[in-house]
């Protein structure tokens, strides 16, 4: 059985908090711990076939310098009967829940909510400036995305084409982690339900019961590349420029905005993949599809193609964003033309936040 050598390097990306209305809002993340079991190289997503894998088996803080926690070199284990590594999907297998170190602030009640090893804590009357209490630490949850979700969790990177490697060339595998708007707090009150905290109980009443406050993560965008150096750009997207003004400090209204992360190859500037945070319960007239699958440059502009994936249905909801210009943090808001899967067009406004 052939072995493929690789070096694993990791880039951490830390984002800003997002301001919520009452009882539900995102955290400013200072630490995020997960257990990475395995990296799998796969052909296809639905009815997929694993071609090779890398055993990891380590608890990793995704907000630190991660290059130190992985072996500098190891091998890809190919499946029986496979003599060539050919894949178009890379999966990261996670287990054991998640540890979150983060905080957020509710101006109306002058209350900071923060994590500790003893659970969810609150600090009132201290003003808006955050100063970490002595017991600020990791809140450990047995689940990832909702109570009861305690099993193995998979995060997926889709490649635009089938990629093939032989044993003649070592593999350098890079992992990029974007923690912008991934952790949240909900106070357990019925009136403040938002997103999946609102919709999940329809699937299972035991998920997010009223009266139980929760800190968790919304999704975990892990991007894996082979022989590429990745970098990310994160944008807040809205249907009105008025919603691109922070409500408080660097907090945006998460019910009136969405996030879109675009990943590029630093070596040649080519587009790699993108992802959106498409919350349920948005107070706007549209919702971007889950993945940005391609970006074709036209001068200084890009034409983006977006679609969603669901098991049993495959890719759907093809949408486009035309005339998108990459921004720097601090630039004025940009505009682009967004066309949804039904062919309806509207103007989309966006600002880069990271």
C-alpha angles and dihedrals in degrees: 000000000000123000127214118208119215142168116223117213124176133205118199121210119196121193142196128265124259123226118236131196109238129337098349127069144128125271131234099241120221096165139012121184124191136162112240109203103176147344112225128197108212142183110223129350104237111052086004127185121215110224101178141347145200119220111224109159097175138125107237134191103221093199097058134070096291099185089085096059097059128070112258091233137010138144139266112238109220120211118253112286094014118119100168132052106230119159145148099188130053119197128195114205116213130183143170100050126266140287115220128194109185148115142206138187135231108201096193092064096025088236131148115203114202143165129252137168087257093056137262114353135188132210117195134188096022098111128240098296111098119230114172114241119227092257095051105132147117123325107205121211125190090214135056110209107003138359109281092032093108099131131089114311125205128207116194136210114196118208120210093229139017109277121208130193132176129201090262093081127050117233123233108200119197128193120201119192124195113194097177110133096347102122126060145180125218121185095211095246118137093224094059099051113135138169116344090351083069100039104036095072088063087064095042124001091212091067112095100348117199112265097033116102115213140197114193145127128274098208136331114230106203114171119197125194136177119221091349134108109223132203130178139219120197123202135187108222128200143163091234132041088224089070091056091070110095111248092212129003104315094337120118126198102262092199092059100039142049132207127232124189119197121196122206136184107247093205099060103006094241122149116257110179141312140208138195135210100231103182123195115238096037115167092221131088099249143035124209119234119257103255136036098218101180142008120197115194121225108182106303092341132081131213108213126201117204133186141160131233128214129174112259093015103057121202118355145150096056109198136171137214111197128192095023113165122199111239138199121234106273096028120130116267118281130218131215139170114258121197117189128213091270092056096253113142131208139159117269122202125202144171129195114241101173 
